[in-house]
């Protein structure tokens, strides 16, 4: 379980551009809410908002598949790795500073949350889910890896985004029963 700096940046840009429902599966907006702004002027000469949505979705999928790697590299001020995604490149050029500041604040909040969880045993529910499944499966139980990417999302739920990756609201763990309802089927599938 961890968060992702690149995904925090992408989440900021998605919400800032008003790309509601973007991504597969479409994740909830960030919490705290990011003020949406009109990106028409910024993107009109490179395909507009539809191009920005497509390019963002390709980037998001790449981030999911390559987590925890920072790929493609985010190298300001030109973001040359995004040369084939000009609308997204312009968005990064225009908003990287505010996206980075927001992402750093969320990372610091997540680190405080991790310390609290370590002291109060909040993550024990995940261990319990795995142990229960091991007992059910007996000798048929298999080793598995599961990556849980926690993000500050407004909707307390989880999204299975790959066979071994879940994106989850970082506050879902505050409700152990809801957490269990999302993660138990994933563990059963993997084990």
Backbone bond lengths (Angstrom), bond angles and torsions (degrees), N, CA, C in turn:
res aa  C-N    CA-C-N  psi(-1)  N-CA   C-N-CA  omega(-1)  CA-C   N-CA-C  phi
1 X - - - 1.448 - - 1.516 108.08 -
2 X 1.310 114.72 130.06 1.461 120.54 177.50 1.520 107.17 -165.09
3 X 1.318 115.27 174.86 1.456 120.21 173.19 1.523 107.25 -105.97
4 X 1.298 118.09 -178.43 1.461 122.03 -177.02 1.522 109.79 -138.15
5 X 1.323 115.97 117.32 1.457 120.30 177.63 1.516 113.14 -58.19
6 X 1.350 118.68 -49.21 1.464 119.18 178.90 1.527 112.73 -61.44
7 X 1.334 117.15 -37.15 1.463 119.12 179.85 1.528 110.80 -71.39
8 X 1.319 117.48 -31.69 1.469 119.98 174.63 1.528 109.92 -62.96
9 X 1.327 116.82 -43.87 1.469 120.77 177.45 1.527 110.59 -61.03
10 X 1.320 116.24 -45.06 1.472 120.64 -179.45 1.529 110.75 -64.12
11 X 1.318 116.58 -40.64 1.464 120.85 179.14 1.532 110.53 -61.79
12 X 1.338 116.08 -43.00 1.460 120.20 177.33 1.527 110.47 -58.97
13 X 1.329 116.76 -49.42 1.469 119.93 -177.74 1.521 111.79 -63.73
14 X 1.322 117.20 -36.84 1.476 120.78 178.46 1.522 110.35 -61.73
15 X 1.316 116.01 -50.32 1.464 119.43 -177.27 1.529 111.74 -70.62
16 X 1.321 117.12 -37.52 1.463 121.21 179.81 1.529 110.66 -62.26
17 X 1.335 115.90 -36.68 1.469 120.76 179.88 1.522 112.60 -85.81
18 X 1.336 117.29 -3.41 1.462 119.88 179.72 1.516 113.51 71.31
19 X 1.319 117.38 32.76 1.466 121.41 -179.03 1.528 110.03 -86.07
20 X 1.313 115.56 57.86 1.464 121.07 -178.91 1.518 110.21 -59.99
21 X 1.322 116.01 135.51 1.456 121.02 178.96 1.511 114.48 78.66
22 X 1.334 117.83 5.76 1.466 120.11 180.00 1.522 110.35 -75.10
23 X 1.320 115.64 152.60 1.455 121.52 177.45 1.512 111.52 96.76
24 X 1.323 115.43 162.78 1.450 120.65 178.68 1.505 108.85 -132.69
25 X 1.293 120.66 111.28 1.457 124.56 -5.57 1.524 110.51 -74.32
26 X 1.322 116.93 157.42 1.470 118.88 -179.91 1.527 110.00 -70.80
27 X 1.330 115.99 119.80 1.462 120.02 178.66 1.524 110.15 -87.85
28 X 1.300 114.69 160.01 1.463 121.52 -179.48 1.529 110.58 -66.44
29 X 1.322 116.56 161.97 1.466 119.84 174.47 1.532 110.95 -64.05
30 X 1.314 114.45 162.92 1.462 121.22 179.98 1.529 110.95 -72.03
31 X 1.314 114.14 157.50 1.458 122.43 174.28 1.519 106.91 -132.31
32 X 1.328 121.49 120.60 1.453 125.34 6.84 1.525 111.69 -70.84
33 X 1.314 113.65 153.24 1.462 121.27 -177.36 1.515 110.86 -57.53
34 X 1.319 114.65 144.60 1.458 122.21 177.39 1.522 107.09 -104.98
35 X 1.311 114.92 131.51 1.461 119.80 -178.45 1.522 109.75 -67.74
36 X 1.319 115.08 122.47 1.467 121.92 -179.88 1.524 109.86 -76.11
37 X 1.337 115.98 139.59 1.460 120.84 175.89 1.524 109.56 -130.88
38 X 1.308 114.67 155.84 1.458 121.31 -179.21 1.533 109.70 -73.85
39 X 1.307 116.76 122.99 1.466 122.77 -178.94 1.533 112.09 -101.86
40 X 1.335 116.92 7.91 1.465 120.39 -175.70 1.527 111.82 -58.01
41 X 1.319 117.50 -50.81 1.473 120.80 -178.63 1.521 111.32 -58.50
42 X 1.312 115.59 -41.25 1.457 121.51 -176.36 1.527 112.25 -67.19
43 X 1.318 116.60 -35.24 1.468 120.23 -171.33 1.524 114.85 -111.08
44 X 1.325 118.74 -3.17 1.465 120.47 -171.25 1.521 113.99 -58.93
45 X 1.318 119.51 -30.90 1.467 121.05 -177.72 1.529 112.92 -90.80
46 X 1.330 116.95 1.04 1.472 120.10 -179.42 1.531 111.05 -129.36
47 X 1.322 116.30 32.56 1.457 120.10 175.25 1.508 115.43 105.13
48 X 1.319 117.57 -6.05 1.462 120.93 176.32 1.523 114.03 70.25
49 X 1.325 114.30 -164.07 1.463 121.67 -177.68 1.531 112.21 -62.41
50 X 1.352 119.77 -38.38 1.473 118.34 176.94 1.540 112.73 -58.30
51 X 1.331 116.22 -39.79 1.472 119.77 178.10 1.521 110.09 -67.55
52 X 1.326 116.87 -41.87 1.465 120.20 178.74 1.520 110.27 -60.09
53 X 1.322 117.73 -43.09 1.468 121.59 178.77 1.536 110.86 -61.22
54 X 1.320 117.18 -48.54 1.474 120.73 -179.77 1.529 111.16 -60.87
55 X 1.316 116.09 -46.16 1.461 120.88 -177.82 1.527 110.70 -66.47
56 X 1.332 116.64 -39.77 1.462 119.71 177.50 1.528 110.12 -63.49
57 X 1.328 117.38 -43.07 1.465 120.78 -179.33 1.526 112.10 -62.69
58 X 1.321 117.40 -38.37 1.469 120.88 176.55 1.525 109.42 -64.49
59 X 1.324 116.61 -43.81 1.466 121.13 178.90 1.534 110.61 -62.54
60 X 1.327 116.84 -46.62 1.467 122.08 -179.65 1.527 110.41 -58.20
61 X 1.327 116.56 -46.06 1.467 119.89 179.12 1.523 110.62 -61.91
62 X 1.308 116.30 -39.99 1.466 121.02 178.25 1.535 110.34 -63.58
63 X 1.326 116.99 -41.51 1.460 120.41 177.88 1.527 110.96 -62.55
64 X 1.331 116.83 -42.03 1.470 120.66 178.56 1.524 110.34 -61.70
65 X 1.319 116.37 -49.64 1.462 120.74 -176.17 1.514 112.79 -65.67
66 X 1.315 118.08 -31.98 1.462 121.32 -174.13 1.525 114.23 -104.67
67 X 1.325 117.51 3.71 1.467 120.14 178.67 1.527 109.40 -54.82
68 X 1.309 119.88 133.91 1.455 130.45 11.86 1.528 114.49 -97.38
69 X 1.309 118.33 12.42 1.464 120.54 -179.46 1.532 111.33 -67.20
70 X 1.333 115.42 147.00 1.464 121.63 174.98 1.517 106.20 -93.17
71 X 1.328 115.22 88.20 1.448 119.87 -175.67 1.520 108.68 -141.81
72 X 1.296 118.96 129.92 1.453 128.11 -2.93 1.524 111.14 -72.01
73 X 1.320 114.87 161.33 1.457 120.79 -177.01 1.529 110.68 -65.26
74 X 1.316 114.77 136.37 1.471 121.23 176.20 1.520 107.54 -95.65
75 X 1.320 116.25 96.13 1.457 121.46 -175.31 1.518 110.55 -117.57
76 X 1.355 115.46 94.70 1.452 118.32 177.77 1.522 110.26 -68.81
77 X 1.285 120.38 158.77 1.460 127.22 4.16 1.526 113.82 -92.28
78 X 1.340 118.14 -13.14 1.471 119.25 -173.47 1.525 114.37 -90.98
79 X 1.326 117.96 -23.96 1.474 121.88 -178.22 1.527 110.55 51.56
80 X 1.337 114.49 54.57 1.463 120.35 -174.71 1.530 113.07 -61.62
81 X 1.313 118.77 -26.21 1.466 121.01 178.01 1.527 111.74 -63.95
82 X 1.334 117.17 -14.78 1.457 121.98 -179.27 1.529 111.69 -104.76
83 X 1.321 116.65 22.49 1.459 121.41 -179.32 1.519 113.94 -59.80
84 X 1.339 117.49 -29.07 1.466 121.69 178.29 1.528 111.90 -85.78
85 X 1.321 116.51 0.32 1.474 122.28 179.40 1.529 107.53 -129.78
86 X 1.333 117.39 70.88 1.465 120.21 -170.51 1.532 115.13 -62.85
87 X 1.316 118.44 -33.95 1.470 119.43 178.82 1.533 109.85 -67.70
88 X 1.314 116.33 -43.76 1.460 120.55 177.80 1.528 110.65 -66.87
89 X 1.311 116.42 -38.77 1.459 121.11 177.62 1.531 110.74 -59.43
90 X 1.316 116.76 -44.55 1.470 120.41 178.42 1.520 111.23 -65.16
91 X 1.330 116.66 -38.92 1.457 120.42 178.07 1.526 110.39 -63.04
92 X 1.324 116.46 -43.71 1.469 120.25 177.26 1.528 111.11 -62.40
93 X 1.325 116.58 -44.15 1.455 120.15 -179.93 1.526 111.40 -61.40
94 X 1.308 116.64 -39.66 1.463 120.71 -176.30 1.521 113.38 -79.19
95 X 1.323 117.98 -31.15 1.468 119.65 -168.98 1.523 114.86 -123.78
96 X 1.317 118.08 8.95 1.458 119.82 -175.32 1.524 112.45 -60.51
97 X 1.312 117.60 -41.50 1.470 120.47 -178.59 1.523 112.15 -59.26
98 X 1.325 116.49 -49.08 1.471 119.28 -179.50 1.528 110.76 -70.12
99 X 1.338 117.46 -35.24 1.466 120.37 177.64 1.525 110.88 -65.16
100 X 1.330 116.59 -41.46 1.461 121.03 -179.91 1.524 110.99 -66.07
101 X 1.334 117.14 -42.98 1.469 120.18 178.29 1.525 110.60 -61.79
102 X 1.320 116.47 -44.46 1.471 120.75 178.82 1.521 110.49 -62.44
103 X 1.331 117.11 -45.43 1.465 121.71 -179.02 1.529 110.95 -63.19
104 X 1.305 117.98 -39.52 1.472 120.76 178.48 1.525 111.18 -64.90
105 X 1.330 116.86 -40.20 1.471 120.12 176.98 1.526 110.28 -62.53
106 X 1.327 117.25 -43.16 1.472 120.69 179.54 1.520 110.93 -66.01
107 X 1.330 117.22 -37.09 1.473 121.30 178.37 1.527 110.03 -63.84
108 X 1.325 117.02 -43.18 1.466 120.65 178.66 1.532 110.48 -63.66
109 X 1.331 116.87 -40.71 1.472 120.20 176.71 1.524 110.59 -62.35
110 X 1.324 116.60 -41.36 1.460 120.71 -179.79 1.532 110.71 -64.14
111 X 1.313 117.09 -40.88 1.466 120.27 179.46 1.528 110.93 -63.60
112 X 1.337 117.98 -38.28 1.475 120.91 175.15 1.530 109.86 -64.11
113 X 1.326 116.13 -42.62 1.460 121.18 179.16 1.529 110.99 -61.54
114 X 1.319 117.45 -41.92 1.472 121.30 177.23 1.522 111.79 -60.20
115 X 1.336 117.07 -42.74 1.467 120.75 178.93 1.531 110.93 -62.98
116 X 1.337 116.24 -41.78 1.462 120.01 177.68 1.526 110.73 -62.07
117 X 1.309 117.02 -44.51 1.463 121.66 -179.98 1.534 111.10 -61.90
118 X 1.321 116.03 -40.62 1.462 119.65 -179.64 1.527 110.47 -63.55
119 X 1.326 116.28 -36.55 1.466 119.02 -177.99 1.522 113.00 -79.38
120 X 1.335 118.35 -28.11 1.467 119.24 -177.43 1.531 114.14 -107.30
121 X 1.346 117.73 3.24 1.465 120.78 175.73 1.515 114.63 71.39
122 X 1.313 118.30 24.72 1.465 122.04 -175.99 1.529 113.21 -63.01
123 X 1.318 117.68 -26.66 1.470 119.35 -178.17 1.526 112.49 -84.93
124 X 1.317 117.90 0.07 1.471 120.59 179.04 1.523 112.08 -59.08
125 X 1.307 117.70 -27.70 1.467 120.39 -178.46 1.532 111.15 -60.91
126 X 1.325 118.19 -35.24 1.463 120.62 177.60 1.529 110.15 -65.86
127 X 1.310 117.09 -44.76 1.464 120.86 176.97 1.529 109.91 -59.21
128 X 1.324 117.21 -41.43 1.468 121.47 179.38 1.528 111.68 -62.70
129 X 1.326 116.83 -41.52 1.475 120.77 178.44 1.524 110.08 -60.22
130 X 1.325 116.60 -44.74 1.461 121.06 -179.21 1.529 110.31 -65.60
131 X 1.328 117.34 -45.15 1.470 120.51 -179.81 1.525 111.36 -62.65
132 X 1.332 117.30 -41.02 1.462 120.56 177.73 1.524 110.97 -61.09
133 X 1.318 115.64 -42.54 1.467 119.81 -179.79 1.526 111.10 -67.31
134 X 1.329 116.59 -36.97 1.465 119.91 176.97 1.524 110.52 -61.57
135 X 1.315 116.96 -41.89 1.468 120.36 178.52 1.529 110.99 -64.51
136 X 1.337 116.31 -41.81 1.467 120.49 179.45 1.524 111.49 -64.77
137 X 1.317 117.16 -43.37 1.461 121.90 -175.14 1.522 112.24 -79.50
138 X 1.317 117.82 -24.72 1.461 121.01 -179.24 1.511 111.65 58.65
139 X 1.321 116.49 -131.75 1.466 120.43 -177.66 1.527 112.77 -71.16
140 X 1.311 117.10 -13.83 1.470 120.37 178.82 1.538 112.14 -82.29
141 X 1.332 116.70 -4.31 1.473 120.41 -179.61 1.528 109.91 -62.90
142 X 1.332 115.82 139.59 1.468 121.76 -179.84 1.520 109.46 -116.07
143 X 1.330 115.01 150.83 1.462 119.73 170.96 1.522 107.92 -68.76
144 X 1.312 116.36 149.30 1.460 120.10 178.50 1.515 109.88 -154.09
145 X 1.301 114.76 161.73 1.458 122.62 172.81 1.514 107.54 -117.68
146 X 1.309 115.97 138.70 1.458 121.53 175.75 1.515 107.92 -137.00
147 X 1.308 115.92 123.43 1.457 121.84 176.71 1.516 107.94 -101.67
148 X 1.324 115.73 124.27 1.462 121.22 176.90 1.518 106.98 -112.06
149 X 1.329 115.35 115.66 1.458 121.93 -179.77 1.524 106.85 -100.51
150 X 1.317 115.85 112.69 1.458 120.33 -178.09 1.525 110.03 -94.58
151 X 1.316 114.88 131.27 1.456 121.12 -179.99 1.526 109.14 -131.30
152 X 1.330 116.91 153.42 1.472 120.15 179.40 1.526 110.56 -78.91
153 X 1.311 115.75 85.26 1.461 121.50 -175.16 1.522 110.61 -107.18
154 X 1.322 116.15 149.91 1.459 121.73 -176.47 1.520 112.87 -75.58
155 X 1.305 117.66 -15.10 1.461 121.92 -178.81 1.522 108.21 -112.83
156 X 1.325 117.36 122.17 1.457 121.74 -178.63 1.515 110.11 -80.42
157 X 1.323 114.58 91.25 1.456 120.95 178.62 1.515 109.02 -160.53
158 X 1.324 115.49 -178.09 1.460 121.47 179.01 1.523 109.13 -131.14
159 X 1.331 115.09 151.39 1.456 122.14 179.24 1.518 108.07 -126.58
160 X 1.325 117.78 122.35 1.458 121.78 173.24 1.525 106.19 -76.23
161 X 1.339 116.64 116.14 1.463 120.27 -173.55 1.523 112.90 -111.46
162 X 1.305 116.35 -9.64 1.445 122.80 178.48 1.520 106.14 -159.06
163 X 1.294 118.67 169.60 1.464 119.05 -176.82 1.521 112.68 -61.15
164 X 1.321 118.07 -24.46 1.456 120.93 -178.39 1.527 113.12 -131.16
165 X 1.340 116.90 22.01 1.466 121.22 -179.02 1.512 110.63 -134.56
166 X 1.316 113.95 138.00 1.458 122.14 177.81 1.519 107.73 -128.60
167 X 1.330 116.28 134.83 1.457 120.82 167.52 1.520 105.60 -99.10
168 X 1.320 115.60 133.49 1.456 119.86 -173.37 1.521 110.04 -139.29
169 X 1.307 115.75 143.47 1.454 119.95 171.44 1.518 108.21 -62.13
170 X 1.318 116.97 134.00 1.461 119.15 -177.16 1.521 112.69 -68.34
171 X 1.324 117.73 -9.92 1.468 120.02 177.99 1.525 112.96 -98.67
172 X 1.331 117.72 -2.17 1.455 120.46 -179.44 1.527 111.67 -60.96
173 X 1.295 117.09 -34.46 1.461 121.62 -178.10 1.532 112.14 -65.91
174 X 1.318 117.29 -16.73 1.465 120.53 177.68 1.524 111.60 -69.86
175 X 1.318 117.10 -17.13 1.457 122.48 175.95 1.529 107.25 -117.33
176 X 1.343 117.22 89.94 1.465 120.11 -174.33 1.527 114.47 -54.99
177 X 1.323 118.52 -35.78 1.464 120.39 -179.86 1.528 111.23 -69.08
178 X 1.318 117.16 -42.08 1.467 119.94 177.11 1.528 109.91 -65.49
179 X 1.330 116.50 -42.36 1.461 121.03 177.28 1.528 109.57 -57.21
180 X 1.314 116.12 -47.46 1.457 122.17 -179.90 1.537 110.45 -60.14
181 X 1.332 117.39 -41.29 1.468 120.49 -177.32 1.532 111.94 -65.01
182 X 1.327 117.27 -29.79 1.467 119.86 178.44 1.520 112.38 -85.96
183 X 1.342 117.35 -39.05 1.458 119.86 -171.93 1.519 114.68 -90.14
184 X 1.312 118.39 -27.61 1.464 119.78 -178.64 1.533 112.05 -59.19
185 X 1.350 119.87 -46.67 1.476 118.75 177.87 1.524 113.26 -61.98
186 X 1.332 117.14 -32.60 1.470 120.06 178.84 1.517 109.61 -67.42
187 X 1.328 117.05 -45.66 1.462 120.95 178.89 1.532 110.08 -62.06
188 X 1.325 116.63 -41.30 1.477 120.08 178.45 1.526 110.98 -61.32
189 X 1.307 116.33 -39.19 1.459 121.42 179.21 1.529 111.38 -64.83
190 X 1.329 116.21 -41.02 1.455 120.78 -175.60 1.524 114.22 -79.96
191 X 1.338 116.36 -29.15 1.454 119.89 -172.41 1.494 109.69 -95.34
